[in-house]
Amino acid sequence: MKLYRALVVATSLLLLFSSRTSLGAPPTDEEKPNIVFILVDDAGIGDFSTYGCQYGVTPNIDQLANEGMKFTNAYSGNAVCGPSRCVLMTGLHPGHAQRRANQSKDGLLALPTGQMTVAKLLHEAGYATGGFGKWGLGNPGTTGVPEKQGFDTFFGYYDQRHAHDYYTEYLIRNSVRVPITQSGDQSWDDYSATRIADETIQFIEANKDRPFFCYAAWTPPHGAYEIPDNSPYGERSWTETEKNYAAMVALDDTDVGRVMQKLKDLGIDEKTLVVFTSDNGANANFIKRLGSTGQYRGYKRMLYEGGIRAPFIARWPGKIQPGSINDVQTTFVDVLPTIAELIGVPVPAGADGYSILPSLLGRERQVRPTPLYFEIYEPYFQQSVRLADWKGYRTGTRDALELYDLKADPGEANNVAEAHPDIIKEIEAIMTAEHTPSPHYTTPEHRRPAKAKRNKKRQTTSLKDLLDDKE
Ligand SMILES: [Ca+2]
């Protein structure tokens, strides 16, 4: 029997077991936890000391892991901002999701009317819903704005490019511009991340007496690599960009500490599930000196592990075992079904993921019932599949598939495709089945056109293109 089918059979049994054990009476309002979902932008798994950061420490995030559960096989939604956030919000994997690159043939796509989102699910269940930071799934005037996608309030950047400006003249609240007075000295008061973290904390305080969903989609350490004070790393013999980037990771850690302190001061930290993660792997600029993608190959925009491996930590006192480590394979696609189970509502039809609540609550050792599938259309079309410990990767739909054994080779250094034709066939079939064509993107058969058809100008993506981070 093929590995995939064997896995499905084994895990169907597990799911049957889990559905018996995890289903009970739906939680009452009193039992519904608050949810604080902290999503930082472009930080790699190697930026956090609990995951082995080589250049610095993130003590508040370490503490979150020490008091909660740390996932060691977690992935973001995709390898770049918009597509990753689309997976997170909709519960659709990258072969089904609307956004498969930051841009498309039809420009910047906005989430459509009628789209199920995590925020709508929670809003309909009576949660106060607030988002703070970068949205990226619909600009003002479109159907995709957060206040039409389940948020009572959203404060920050709607447009991804606007989010590059940390000393902006305005931020946006529910599609209305909020002027930011710039003193001109690029102080903390002028810095957008300060405002956004302050608003995050104010929302928590304002909603302390009712269930709330706080989506803290903070922008550091995404470029522009600017921060009023890079002093934690100011003395290092690094470039200013590297110092600023590292200081921006440290700022995220400080702000995690501020949120946790507020939850404790309000006496609600025991009824709050806090999740910390990042939307995609680190930018290529930070892999060499800082080791921001840890032991993994690749970086942001690549479907090698370095582009999609994510820190993922969850803390919920009395429910999640402190200091626990979980190796279940999970991606952002699982957030929507997990939250649905958590609040006792049915998983919306069409959702691709699985609830990892049994893992969070320590009820069972889950094994993922289906492979993990990713695709992305920038800088060129790529697909990847994680099937147990196998990792398949290819560009185009007909280019040769690379195969790695992640257990023996987490750095994807040794392509073992030739030795495993059966696994290759299986993964190719999964890639074909999970990829649904989208009218917004053209799917190439090959990364580069055949020689005879190739234009004089070679259609390659240079490292410079990758480093020139436009979104
Ligand atoms: Ca990002």
Residues whose N, C-alpha, C, O or C-beta is under 5 A from the ligand:
A	BS01	CA	D41 D42 V80 C81 D279 N280
